[in-house]
Amino acid sequence: MENFWDEISDKLKDAFDKAEDRSKKDINLIKNIPAMLSFLGELEGDELLLWLDQARKIKKRRDPKFPPINGDFYDTRSHLTDEEKVILANVRKFMLEEIEPIATEYWLKGEFPFQIIDKMKKLNIIGLTYDKSYGGQGHSNLLEGMIGEEIARVDVSTCTFFGVHSGLALNSIYICGSEEQKREFIPPMIRMEKIGAFGLTEPDVGSAASMGLKTTCKREGDTWTINGEKKWIGNATFADYIIIWAKDVDDHMVKGFIVDRTTNGLTTEKIEDKMSLRIVQNALIKLENVKVKEERRLQNANTFKDTAKVLKMTRAGVAWQAVGCARGAYEHTLQYTMDRRQFDRPIAGFQMTQDLLAQMLSQLTAMQCLTTRLSQLHDLGVMSDEQASLAKVFCTVGCRTITSMSRELMGANGILISNKVARFLGDAEALYSYEGTKQINSLVLGRAITGLSAFV
Ligand SMILES: Cc1cc2nc3c(=O)[nH]c(=O)nc-3n(C[C@H](O)[C@H](O)[C@H](O)COP(=O)(O)OP(=O)(O)OC[C@H]3O[C@@H](n4cnc5c(N)ncnc54)[C@H](O)[C@@H]3O)c2cc1C
């Protein structure tokens, strides 16, 4: 044992003598190693094991599961109340402890980690902005947006699961449901005892959903019969309720229904082999003579304009997701560039690396400021469709740019899923396309700018 320590100590001294060109900090570190080794060499067996055990614990504490880098450069968090900051801190803790360790594994498997639903329930973050009488907490939309950012910062799929349930499905009932429907369906969904999905898109109808759905509904007495297909529906393989949007064959208007997933005639088939959001369970839904009672028809959804009210909210949510995805990629990359050495120095020290990092942080900061203001407008009750569309486009385009720069800065390691940035890069693609593609949201904006519709 003694020889072993002496040998290592000599080798280090030797390396130290040769390392004349190293920085002072490195030299001091190397200088300490022989002293440390000689201390370890004097310990008895049990003492040595105890010491190593302690050292391992310290290392575990210090080993960051997520780099301790603050990607909120303009301190947008300062707009939250103290109570809201605590809620956000709990979400961060949950994401780091429960999701971060499993995200890559489940992403690769393309499976949903069902065990997280029970853990997520305890966070109490569904329906945060809703009125207390429905089980909500009356918090700000800004907090809800920042929660989305915080979740997506670690895993965008988890954020999409959250967004489909609490944004698309729950908001459909909150915005378009009758008072009785809200009281019946919202509280169990807020408690996550029931999970929701939202079925608008169809195999042949994506961007043009406002121009006419192929899925039909027909009323006879108190019963509606729904026929058609829905594609890409998130959470649909396991959700309790799926909001199905269909065109009434009699008045040609779009109507929404709260449909039990287990209803006869409704089948779901998981969409496999995605290169984005692989944890999200997207499904193709077939509806063959599905019978739904009138009491399950969303009583305040009478035209596609009502569906669009739901989409406005969730477009804002996707803009926040893009901020989180970009932030996660930026923070991982910054840490990587500090750790990765080439030409005998951290790559973060090269001018061209810093140029890319500066571009990434500038873009990210602009996105954060934009979404923060958007949510403030939402809280004031004046957020418009066009403002939500602008944020959705700006942030998802920025997210694509930042995640791609991240990958570039990580060299070959950037294409390894285990290095996380590749996961963010893939996930950015779905954000770019869902809730209205870049083109569709730009057309919404273009119409507002010019007063001329250029959709068709
Ligand atoms: C991961 C994921 C999850 C999703 N989850 C859901 C969900 O839960 N529920 C749901 O209902 N849907 C969901 N979607 C569907 C999503 O909303 C649609 O993919 C989106 O609306 C675009 O439709 P599309 O894919 O059919 O593309 P298309 O409409 O076929 O568009 C293809 C291309 O043509 C362009 N284009 C179309 N029309 C025009 C035009 N007038 N001018 C210029 N360009 C145009 C588009 O911008 C796009 O680039 C999800 C999609 C993904 C990828």
The ligand as an SDF file (V2000), in Angstrom:
LIG
                    3D

 53 58  0  0  0  0  0  0  0  0999 V2000
  -45.7940   15.6990  -31.2700 C   0  0  0  0  0  0  0  0  0  0  0  0
  -47.0930   16.2240  -31.7350 C   0  0  0  0  0  0  0  0  0  0  0  0
  -48.1720   16.2920  -30.8640 C   0  0  0  0  0  0  0  0  0  0  0  0
  -49.4180   16.7300  -31.3010 C   0  0  0  0  0  0  0  0  0  0  0  0
  -50.4750   16.6980  -30.4260 N   0  0  0  0  0  0  0  0  0  0  0  0
  -51.7260   17.0030  -30.8940 C   0  0  0  0  0  0  0  0  0  0  0  0
  -52.8570   16.8620  -30.0290 C   0  0  0  0  0  0  0  0  0  0  0  0
  -52.7350   16.4930  -28.8600 O   0  0  0  0  0  0  0  0  0  0  0  0
  -54.0910   17.1490  -30.5360 N   0  0  0  0  0  0  0  0  0  0  0  0
  -54.2630   17.5660  -31.8220 C   0  0  0  0  0  0  0  0  0  0  0  0
  -55.4070   17.7960  -32.2160 O   0  0  0  0  0  0  0  0  0  0  0  0
  -53.1950   17.6960  -32.6700 N   0  0  0  0  0  0  0  0  0  0  0  0
  -51.9340   17.4280  -32.2340 C   0  0  0  0  0  0  0  0  0  0  0  0
  -50.8450   17.5550  -33.0620 N   0  0  0  0  0  0  0  0  0  0  0  0
  -51.0460   17.9650  -34.4710 C   0  0  0  0  0  0  0  0  0  0  0  0
  -50.5570   19.3580  -34.8120 C   0  0  0  0  0  0  0  0  0  0  0  0
  -51.3680   20.3320  -34.2360 O   0  0  0  0  0  0  0  0  0  0  0  0
  -50.4580   19.4390  -36.3290 C   0  0  0  0  0  0  0  0  0  0  0  0
  -49.3460   18.6550  -36.7060 O   0  0  0  0  0  0  0  0  0  0  0  0
  -50.2920   20.8530  -36.8660 C   0  0  0  0  0  0  0  0  0  0  0  0
  -51.4820   21.5830  -36.7160 O   0  0  0  0  0  0  0  0  0  0  0  0
  -49.8880   20.8650  -38.3620 C   0  0  0  0  0  0  0  0  0  0  0  0
  -50.7050   20.0470  -39.1150 O   0  0  0  0  0  0  0  0  0  0  0  0
  -50.0680   18.9360  -40.0740 P   0  0  0  0  0  0  0  0  0  0  0  0
  -49.0100   18.2300  -39.3320 O   0  0  0  0  0  0  0  0  0  0  0  0
  -51.1780   18.1270  -40.6160 O   0  0  0  0  0  0  0  0  0  0  0  0
  -49.3380   19.7250  -41.2200 O   0  0  0  0  0  0  0  0  0  0  0  0
  -49.9660   20.2880  -42.5720 P   0  0  0  0  0  0  0  0  0  0  0  0
  -51.1610   21.0960  -42.2810 O   0  0  0  0  0  0  0  0  0  0  0  0
  -50.1130   19.1820  -43.5480 O   0  0  0  0  0  0  0  0  0  0  0  0
  -48.8040   21.2560  -43.0630 O   0  0  0  0  0  0  0  0  0  0  0  0
  -47.6430   20.8120  -43.7450 C   0  0  0  0  0  0  0  0  0  0  0  0
  -46.8260   22.0420  -44.1520 C   0  0  0  0  0  0  0  0  0  0  0  0
  -47.6140   22.8750  -45.0080 O   0  0  0  0  0  0  0  0  0  0  0  0
  -47.6480   24.1950  -44.4810 C   0  0  0  0  0  0  0  0  0  0  0  0
  -48.9460   24.8470  -44.7990 N   0  0  0  0  0  0  0  0  0  0  0  0
  -50.1830   24.3550  -44.6300 C   0  0  0  0  0  0  0  0  0  0  0  0
  -51.0980   25.2540  -45.0010 N   0  0  0  0  0  0  0  0  0  0  0  0
  -50.4250   26.3550  -45.4360 C   0  0  0  0  0  0  0  0  0  0  0  0
  -50.7930   27.6360  -45.9350 C   0  0  0  0  0  0  0  0  0  0  0  0
  -52.0870   28.0080  -46.0910 N   0  0  0  0  0  0  0  0  0  0  0  0
  -49.8060   28.5110  -46.2700 N   0  0  0  0  0  0  0  0  0  0  0  0
  -48.5110   28.1830  -46.1150 C   0  0  0  0  0  0  0  0  0  0  0  0
  -48.1000   26.9880  -45.6330 N   0  0  0  0  0  0  0  0  0  0  0  0
  -49.0410   26.0910  -45.2900 C   0  0  0  0  0  0  0  0  0  0  0  0
  -47.4590   24.0300  -42.9830 C   0  0  0  0  0  0  0  0  0  0  0  0
  -47.0010   25.2400  -42.3820 O   0  0  0  0  0  0  0  0  0  0  0  0
  -46.4450   22.9050  -42.9530 C   0  0  0  0  0  0  0  0  0  0  0  0
  -45.1560   23.4350  -43.1300 O   0  0  0  0  0  0  0  0  0  0  0  0
  -49.5740   17.1470  -32.6440 C   0  0  0  0  0  0  0  0  0  0  0  0
  -48.4760   17.1250  -33.5040 C   0  0  0  0  0  0  0  0  0  0  0  0
  -47.2570   16.6740  -33.0720 C   0  0  0  0  0  0  0  0  0  0  0  0
  -46.1000   16.6510  -34.0370 C   0  0  0  0  0  0  0  0  0  0  0  0
  1  2  1  0
  2  3  1  0
  2 52  2  0
  3  4  2  0
  4  5  1  0
  4 50  1  0
  5  6  2  0
  6  7  1  0
  6 13  1  0
  7  8  2  0
  7  9  1  0
  9 10  1  0
 10 11  2  0
 10 12  1  0
 12 13  2  0
 13 14  1  0
 14 15  1  0
 14 50  1  0
 15 16  1  0
 16 17  1  0
 16 18  1  0
 18 19  1  0
 18 20  1  0
 20 21  1  0
 20 22  1  0
 22 23  1  0
 23 24  1  0
 24 25  2  0
 24 26  1  0
 24 27  1  0
 27 28  1  0
 28 29  2  0
 28 30  1  0
 28 31  1  0
 31 32  1  0
 32 33  1  0
 33 34  1  0
 33 48  1  0
 34 35  1  0
 35 36  1  0
 35 46  1  0
 36 37  1  0
 36 45  1  0
 37 38  2  0
 38 39  1  0
 39 40  1  0
 39 45  2  0
 40 41  1  0
 40 42  2  0
 42 43  1  0
 43 44  2  0
 44 45  1  0
 46 47  1  0
 46 48  1  0
 48 49  1  0
 50 51  2  0
 51 52  1  0
 52 53  1  0
M  END
$$$$
